Amino acid sequence: MMMKKFVLALFAGLMIAVPLSGQVFGNGRPLYFIGGVPLEGPVDKTTANLKFQFGADIPVWSSIGGRNGLDLRFGYTQVSVWDFFDESSPFRDNTYIPGFHLSVPLERDRLLIGLEHRSNGRPMRGTAGDSHSRSVNYVYGTYGAFLPGGLVLKATLRGGFGWYDEEFTQEVFWHFLGYADFIAGYRSPDGRLEAAFTATPTFGPFDVNIDASAAWRPGKTVALFIQLNSGYGEALYDWVRGSRPPAYLRFGILLGSLL
């Protein structure tokens, strides 16, 4: 029954994603629709889930100063974890990420400088009794090096301030989101195969968040996608002191590029 529901949900996601793909991607985060199970603990209707990401990347000011590729863009990304197989199929958490970024073209590489807000839209405990409100605001810079042979190396540094429920604290960076991402990836010459490994150091009680992804594109648009996520990178709801969420392995479909 769980597999049947997943296949139906995957098909519905595909039908929605394909018409949107040409409208929303730009240079933003890719759209995907995946489902899977934890790699530790029980696997049942309360732990198996779906996850999807979509967004838009909209030019605000293109070719600034007459320089081609020097663009100011508005981006919006939403990441949702959906307990689709549980009773009433509730959404476990939604992460909303609006922001602006400046894209700076280099000879072969790429530099992004931006400002983002990230929150799960939950009220603070003092207003509605919900203790899972999380919110961060930060500036960031990302340098991407696109090397011969399809190798891609990226590094992101960020800093700002955040809220852990009603507490104003740097802990949201120190323990959960991290101040830096380091990415190593590969893209085949024909663009059909992509793989990316992201490590985000944190500083206790756990050491690193990991995201490992691979996509293979049999045609021009939709790619088959697999993702392994370990740590706090998925849902702000899981940013809980003294607790680490289980690693998840998921597969599904992706539109857009991992790199």
C-alpha positions as CSV (number, residue, x, y, z in Angstrom):
1,M,0.0,0.0,0.0
2,M,2.8,2.4,0.9
3,M,4.6,1.7,-2.5
4,K,1.3,2.2,-4.4
5,K,0.8,5.6,-2.7
6,F,4.4,6.6,-3.4
7,V,4.1,5.7,-7.1
8,L,0.9,7.7,-7.5
9,A,2.4,10.7,-5.7
10,L,5.5,10.5,-7.9
11,F,3.4,10.4,-11.0
12,A,1.4,13.4,-9.8
13,G,4.6,15.3,-9.0
14,L,6.0,14.6,-12.5
15,M,2.8,15.9,-14.1
16,I,3.1,19.1,-12.1
17,A,6.9,19.5,-12.5
18,V,7.3,19.1,-16.2
19,P,5.1,22.1,-17.3
20,L,6.8,24.3,-14.6
21,S,10.4,23.4,-15.4
22,G,10.9,26.0,-18.1
23,Q,9.3,28.8,-16.0
24,V,10.9,28.7,-12.6
25,F,14.4,27.3,-12.8
26,G,16.7,30.1,-13.9
27,N,19.9,29.8,-11.9
28,G,18.1,28.8,-8.7
29,R,18.0,25.6,-6.7
30,P,16.5,22.7,-8.7
31,L,13.0,21.2,-8.5
32,Y,12.7,17.7,-7.2
33,F,10.1,15.3,-5.9
34,I,11.4,12.3,-3.9
35,G,10.4,9.7,-1.3
36,G,12.3,7.4,1.0
37,V,13.0,5.9,4.4
38,P,15.3,6.4,7.3
39,L,18.5,4.3,7.4
40,E,18.2,3.8,11.2
41,G,15.3,2.9,13.4
42,P,11.9,1.4,12.2
43,V,10.6,1.8,8.7
44,D,6.8,2.2,8.7
45,K,4.1,4.7,7.7
46,T,5.2,7.2,10.4
47,T,8.9,7.3,9.2
48,A,8.7,6.8,5.5
49,N,7.9,10.2,3.8
50,L,8.1,12.4,0.7
51,K,10.2,15.5,0.2
52,F,10.0,18.1,-2.5
53,Q,11.7,21.3,-3.4
54,F,10.6,24.0,-5.8
55,G,11.5,27.6,-6.4
56,A,11.9,30.6,-8.7
57,D,14.9,32.6,-9.8
58,I,13.8,35.9,-11.3
59,P,16.0,38.6,-12.8
60,V,15.6,42.0,-11.2
61,W,18.5,43.8,-13.0
62,S,20.3,42.2,-15.8
63,S,23.7,43.1,-17.3
64,I,24.5,45.7,-14.6
65,G,26.8,48.4,-16.0
66,G,26.6,46.8,-19.4
67,R,28.5,43.7,-18.3
68,N,26.9,40.5,-19.6
69,G,26.1,38.0,-16.8
70,L,26.4,40.5,-13.9
71,D,22.8,40.2,-12.7
72,L,20.8,40.9,-9.6
73,R,18.1,38.3,-9.1
74,F,15.4,37.5,-6.6
75,G,15.1,33.8,-5.5
76,Y,12.6,31.9,-3.6
77,T,12.9,28.2,-2.6
78,Q,10.5,26.0,-0.5
79,V,11.5,22.6,0.9
80,S,8.7,20.4,2.3
81,V,8.9,17.1,4.2
82,W,5.5,15.4,3.9
83,D,4.5,12.4,6.1
84,F,2.4,11.2,3.2
85,F,1.9,7.7,4.4
86,D,0.8,8.5,8.0
87,E,-2.8,9.1,9.1
88,S,-4.2,12.3,7.4
89,S,-0.9,12.7,5.5
90,P,0.3,15.7,7.4
91,F,3.2,18.0,6.4
92,R,6.0,17.6,8.9
93,D,7.7,20.8,8.1
94,N,8.1,23.5,5.4
95,T,11.2,25.6,4.9
96,Y,10.8,29.0,3.2
97,I,13.8,30.7,1.7
98,P,13.4,34.0,-0.1
99,G,16.4,36.2,-0.9
100,F,18.4,38.3,-3.3
101,H,21.7,37.5,-4.9
102,L,24.2,39.1,-7.2
103,S,25.6,36.8,-9.9
104,V,29.2,37.8,-10.9
105,P,30.6,36.0,-14.0
106,L,34.3,35.2,-14.0
107,E,36.3,33.8,-16.9
108,R,35.2,30.2,-16.3
109,D,34.0,30.2,-12.6
110,R,31.1,31.9,-10.9
111,L,30.6,34.1,-7.8
112,L,27.3,34.6,-6.0
113,I,26.9,37.2,-3.2
114,G,23.5,37.2,-1.5
115,L,21.1,37.8,1.3
116,E,18.6,35.2,2.4
117,H,15.9,34.6,5.0
118,R,15.1,31.0,6.1
119,S,12.3,30.0,8.4
120,N,9.6,27.3,8.9
121,G,6.8,29.7,9.4
122,R,5.9,28.4,12.9
123,P,4.9,30.9,15.6
124,M,7.1,31.3,18.6
125,R,6.2,29.4,21.8
126,G,5.1,32.6,23.6
127,T,2.4,33.2,21.0
128,A,0.9,29.9,20.2
129,G,2.6,27.1,22.3
130,D,4.7,25.8,19.4
131,S,8.3,25.2,20.5
132,H,9.6,24.4,16.9
133,S,9.8,27.9,15.5
134,R,13.2,28.5,13.7
135,S,14.3,31.5,11.7
136,V,17.6,32.7,10.3
137,N,18.8,35.7,8.3
138,Y,22.2,35.8,6.7
139,V,24.5,37.1,4.0
140,Y,26.6,34.6,2.0
141,G,29.1,34.3,-0.7
142,T,29.5,31.2,-3.0
143,Y,32.5,30.6,-5.3
144,G,32.1,27.9,-7.9
145,A,35.1,26.6,-9.9
146,F,34.2,24.6,-13.0
147,L,37.2,22.6,-13.9
148,P,38.1,20.6,-17.0
149,G,36.7,17.0,-17.2
150,G,33.4,18.0,-15.5
151,L,34.7,18.5,-12.0
152,V,33.0,21.2,-10.0
153,L,34.2,22.6,-6.7
154,K,32.2,25.1,-4.6
155,A,32.5,26.8,-1.3
156,T,30.0,28.9,0.6
157,L,30.5,31.1,3.6
158,R,27.6,32.8,5.5
159,G,27.0,34.7,8.6
160,G,24.0,36.4,10.3
161,F,21.6,36.0,13.1
162,G,18.8,33.6,14.0
163,W,16.0,32.6,16.4
164,Y,15.6,29.3,18.2
165,D,11.9,29.5,19.1
166,E,11.8,32.8,21.1
167,E,15.5,32.8,21.8
168,F,17.8,35.1,19.8
169,T,21.0,33.0,19.4
170,Q,24.0,32.1,17.1
171,E,23.4,28.5,18.0
172,V,21.2,28.1,14.8
173,F,24.5,28.5,12.9
174,W,26.9,26.9,15.3
175,H,25.0,23.7,15.8
176,F,22.5,23.3,12.9
177,L,22.8,25.4,9.7
178,G,26.6,25.9,9.8
179,Y,28.7,28.8,8.6
180,A,30.1,27.1,5.5
181,D,29.3,24.5,2.8
182,F,31.9,22.6,0.8
183,I,30.7,20.9,-2.4
184,A,32.5,18.6,-4.8
185,G,30.6,17.5,-7.9
186,Y,30.8,16.1,-11.4
187,R,28.9,16.7,-14.6
188,S,29.4,14.5,-17.6
189,P,30.2,16.2,-20.9
190,D,26.7,15.5,-22.3
191,G,25.1,16.8,-19.1
192,R,23.2,13.6,-18.5
193,L,25.0,12.5,-15.3
194,E,25.5,14.7,-12.3
195,A,26.7,14.0,-8.8
196,A,27.3,16.2,-5.8
197,F,28.6,15.8,-2.3
198,T,28.0,18.6,0.2
199,A,29.6,18.7,3.7
200,T,28.6,21.4,6.2
201,P,30.7,21.5,9.3
202,T,29.0,22.2,12.6
203,F,30.5,22.5,16.0
204,G,28.9,20.0,18.4
205,P,27.4,18.0,19.6
206,F,27.6,16.6,16.0
207,D,30.3,17.4,13.5
208,V,29.0,17.6,10.0
209,N,25.8,17.7,7.9
210,I,26.1,15.6,4.7
211,D,24.1,15.6,1.5
212,A,25.1,13.2,-1.3
213,S,23.1,13.3,-4.5
214,A,23.2,11.8,-8.0
215,A,21.0,12.3,-11.1
216,W,20.8,10.6,-14.5
217,R,18.9,12.2,-17.3
218,P,17.6,9.7,-19.8
219,G,16.1,12.5,-21.9
220,K,16.3,16.2,-22.1
221,T,14.2,17.2,-19.1
222,V,13.5,14.8,-16.3
223,A,16.3,13.1,-14.4
224,L,16.1,10.1,-12.1
225,F,17.4,11.3,-8.7
226,I,18.7,9.7,-5.5
227,Q,19.6,11.6,-2.4
228,L,21.2,10.7,0.9
229,N,20.8,13.3,3.7
230,S,22.4,13.0,7.1
231,G,22.2,15.7,9.7
232,Y,20.2,18.9,10.1
233,G,20.1,20.0,6.5
234,E,16.5,18.9,5.7
235,A,14.0,20.5,8.0
236,L,14.2,23.3,10.5
237,Y,11.8,21.3,12.7
238,D,14.7,18.9,13.4
239,W,16.8,21.7,14.9
240,V,16.4,20.3,18.4
241,R,19.1,20.6,21.1
242,G,20.6,17.2,22.0
243,S,18.9,15.3,19.2
244,R,20.0,14.4,15.7
245,P,17.5,13.2,13.0
246,P,18.1,9.9,11.3
247,A,19.8,9.8,7.9
248,Y,17.3,9.4,5.0
249,L,17.8,7.7,1.6
250,R,15.2,8.9,-1.0
251,F,14.7,8.6,-4.8
252,G,12.5,10.2,-7.3
253,I,12.7,12.8,-10.1
254,L,14.6,16.0,-10.6
255,L,14.4,18.9,-13.0
256,G,17.2,21.4,-13.2
257,S,20.9,21.0,-12.4
258,L,22.5,19.9,-9.1
259,L,25.5,22.1,-9.8
